Amino acid sequence: MMLSKESVKNLSQWIGSAKKVAILTHTNPDGDAIGSSLALAQVLRKKQIDARVVIPDGLPDFLRWLPGIELSTTFAYKKEKAAAIIQEADLIFCLDFNDPERLNGVKDLILNSAARKVLIDHHQAPVCFADITISETWRSSVGEMIYQFVKEIFPEDLLDNDIATCLYVAIMTDTGNFNYASSYPEIFHVVGDLMKYDLEKDKIYSRVYDSFSLDRMRLQGYCMQHKLVVLPEYQTAYISLTDEELRRFKHRKGDTEGFVNIPFSVKGIRFTALFVEKKDRIKASFRSRGDFPVNKVAADHYHGGGHINAAGGDSFRNMEETLSYFESLLPGYAAHLSDN
């Protein structure tokens, strides 16, 4: 991260004069969203700033152990407290989202706030709503960006084991344990530095990836046995889950995390999708290998967006129509998929 001298000056002044800071992340938060937010909050609290994290809705169980989680408030469950944190803030950091639409019910509170706003994100095409936007779409994660941000803004070393743990979780989860979005040396320099803070990376991996419930594991098995649809002529596979199926397996928030990657284990698959039924829509998640732009698929057909190889959106058809429509799109992408 290379901030301009003016940005460094402004950010240093804003942080130095702030008494209360709100850190916001997107709805349906993942490891990067929560890890980077908690890391920044703990750094700021070392500077005697009352920093708090506001999450629009609930977080997965496998992230509840993270250091600093007590600094977070979930708007969906504690609206008044979350609103007060935002309204009383002198400075607001927006992490891991490129559009305030991804804040759901928190959006108006942010846009109506007179506090200075800083956006730090790695998604493409950020919406211009912050006073300073730090956008680096090639970065693996916002966790990596927060590491660089802290190093550039603060002359002293403010990292410790708790902060390093949060940053490592952010980077690890957004790269699928370094399986994607991590093919450049700098990310490993960052991780190497984090290791200096007595990071227990094997234990961290286990707490994130080896802590699922039996119901979740059975749901995954059900998907692989009954719900995996493979379309080899398009090098595509998808999984769909209805609300009834989720309830059958006692679904909890975060249980379907990573399911969209399951089809990549099938030889030749380059494009995957996961469709999950919600109350008012079908949530669509897309992944790809090579240069097939799933963010364009999400933007053109699903009111969404994201990265070239990882994106998402929504369908407002029923499940049957959603799946039929998805399959109808594939012939139009066949040539591009076969090039990968």
N, C-alpha and C positions, 0 to 999 in steps of 0.2 A: 504494500500500500504506500503510495506516494502522495500525501496530501500537500496542497499548496501552502506556502508560508502564511497566506492570509487565512486559510481554513484552520491551520494549526493555531494561529493567534486567536481567532474567534472562538474556536472550541475550548481552548485553554481558559479564556476569559469567562465564557459561559459556564463552564464546569466550576471554575474557581469562585464564581459569585452565586452559584446555585445552592440553595438550602435543601430543596426537595426535588428529586428527579423521578419521573415515571418512565418505565421501560415497557414498551408494548410489543407483543408479537402476535402472529396470525392465529386465526381459528384453526381448530384441529392441530394443535402444535406437535411438532416432532422433536427428535433429539437435538437437532441444530437450533431450533427456535428456543427451547427451554434452556439448553446448555449455554448458549451464547448470552441469553438474557440474564441468567443467574450469575454468570461469570462477570459481566459488566456491573451488575448490581453490587457484587462483593468488592470489586475494585473501587467503585465510587464510595462505598461505605468506609474503606480504608482512608479515604480523603475527608472523612467526617461529614459525608453527605447522606441524607436520609433517602436512599434509593430503594424503590419498590418495583416489583414486576407485576404487570396486569396481563392476565391471560383471558381472552374472550370466552373460551369454554374449557371444559375439563381436559386434563392431561392423562396420558396412559400410565398404568400402574408401574411399568418398568422404568419410569423416570422419577417416581416419587421419592427415591432414596437420594437424589442428587443433593450435594451440599448447597445450602442456601435456599432450599425449597420453601422454607418458612417465610421468605421474603416475597413470596408470590401470592396473589389474590385472584381468584377466578370470578370474572364478571357475571357469568351465568348463575353462580351460586350466591355471590355477595355483591349485588349491584351497587348498593349505597357506599360500601367501603371502597370498591374499585373506582367508582365515579369520583369519590373524594380524593383519592390518590392522584387521579388525572387532573382534577380541577385545582388542586393545591400545588401542582408541580410548577417549578420555575423553568424546567427544561424537560423535554420529552425525547427519548430515543425510540425509534421505530426499527425493529430488527426482523429480518428474514421475510419481509413482504414488500411488494413493489406497488401496491395499490391499497388505499384505505378501505376499499370494498371488502378486502379480506379480513376486516375486523368485525364484520357483522354489527351487532348492537353497540359496539364501542366506537364506531366510525364517527358519529356526530359529536361525541365528547372530544375526540381528538381534533377534528376540524374546527370546532368552536372554541378550542383552548387558545388563549393568548400567549401561551408559553412558546419559547423557541423550540423548533423541532429539528431533529437530525435523523435522517434515514440511512441505515447501513444495510445493504442488501446485495445479493448476487443473482437475482432474477433479471431477465431481460426486460427492457422497455419500462423503467420505473416511472410512475406518475409523478408529476411535479407538484408536491404539496408541502415539502419540508423546506426549512431555511437553508440547510446544507444537505445535499444528497451525496452519499458515498456509494457508488455503484461499481462493482467489479464482477462482471458476469462470468469471468473465467475462473474465479475462485471456487474451491471445493465446497465451501460452506461459509456461513456468517461467523461461525466459531473461529475459523482461520482469520477472518477479517477483524474480529474483536481482538485477537492476539496482536495483530499488526497495529491496530488502532491504539491499544494500550501502550505498546512500545514507542509509538511516535508521539503521543500526547504527553506522557508522564516520564520525566527524566529518571525517576527512581524505579527500582524493580518492585512492582506491587503484586506480582504473582506469588501464589503459594500452592500447597497441595490441593486445597479445595477448589481454587479457581482453575488450576491446571486440569483437574478432573472434569469439571464442567466443560472446558474447552475441548478436551479430548473426546468426550462423549458427543459433542456437537460435530466435530470433524469425522469421527468414526462412523456415526450413524448416517451422515449425509453422503458418505462415500461407500456405504455398504461394506464397512470394514476394509476400506481401501481397494474395493473391487472396481470402482468407477470414479470418474471426476477427480482422479488423483495422479495422473500421469505426468507430473512435473516435479522437479527436485525440491522446490521451495516448501511444498507441503510437508515433506519429510524432515526438512530443517526445522520447521515449526514443531512437529511432533518430537523430534530429537531434543529440542530445548525444553518442551513440557516434561519430558522424562527426567530432567534434572531436579524436579520438585517431588521426587519419590513417588512418581505415578505408578500405580499398580494396574498396569494395562490388562493383564490377564483376568484379574478380579473384576475390573470394569466391564470387560467383554461379557463375562459370565453374568453379571448383574443385569445387563441389558438384554442379552440374547438367550440366557439359560434360566429365565425366571417366569416362563409362561405357565398359565394354568392348564390343567388336564383338559378342560373344555376347549381351550384355544387350540391345543394340539390335535384334538379330535376334529375340530372344525377344519384345520389345515388338511388333515387326512381326507375328510369328506370332500373338500375342494379338489384334491388331486384325483380322487377316485370317481367322483360324480359330476363335478362342475367345470373341469378343465376341457375347453374346446380348442382343438388344434386344427388350423387351416394351413396345411403345408404349402399349398399353391401360392399363398401370400406370405409365407414365413411368419405367420401371425398366430397367436394363441390368446385366449381370454378366459377369465373366470367371472361368474356373476353370483351374487348372493342376495336373496330376498330378505325382507324383514322377518318373515316366518322362519327361515333357515337360521338367521342370526339368533332369534329367540330360542330356537331348539337347542342351540349350543351355548346358551347363557352368555351371549356376547357382551363383552365389556369394552369400553373405549380403548382403542389401540390393538385389539385382538387381530385385526386384519392388516396390521402394519407389516409390510414386506411381502404380502401375498401376490402383489402385482409382479414380483420378480420370479415367482415359482416357475412359470413357463419357460424361462430362459434355460432351465436344465434340460429341456428337450432339444435335441440336436437340430440346428438349422433355424431356430426361432430368432427373429430379429425385432419383432414388434409385439408388445404385450399390453393387455388392458385388464383392469379390474373394475367391475360395476357393482356398487353396493347400494341397496335401497335405503333411502332415508324417508322421513315423514312426508316431505314435499318435493322430492327430487330423487334422481339416481346420481350418486357421486361416481364420477369416472376418473380413474387414474391410468396414466399411460407411461410406458417405458420403451426405449429402443436401444439397439446397438448400432454402431457405425454412425453415419451422418443423416439418418432418417429423422426429420424434425417433428417430434411428437408435440412440441409446443404449438406448431402451426395447425396440427390436427385439432388440438384442444381449443385454440383461438377461433378457427374457422367453423367448427361444428358444435362446440360444447361450452361456449361462453367462458372460456378459461384461458390458460397460458402456462408458462413455466420455462424450463430449460429445453435445450434441443433433445436431450435424451430422457428427460423426466418432466412430466407435465400433468395437469389435471383440469377438470371442469365439471359441468353439471348437465344432465339430460332431464328434460321436463316431460318426457314421454313415460309410459309405463315400461316395465322391464322388458316385456316381449318386444315392444316397438323399438326400445333402445337397442337391443341386441340385433334386431333385424336391420335397423338403420346403420349400425356400426359395420355389419358385414357388407352392406350395400356400398359403403365407402371404399372398401379395400381394392376393388378393381382399378380405381383411379390412382391408387398408390403402388400398384403392382410393379411397375417398371422401376421405381425408385427403391423399393424393398429388395428386388432381385439384384440390384447393383451393389448392395452392401456385402 
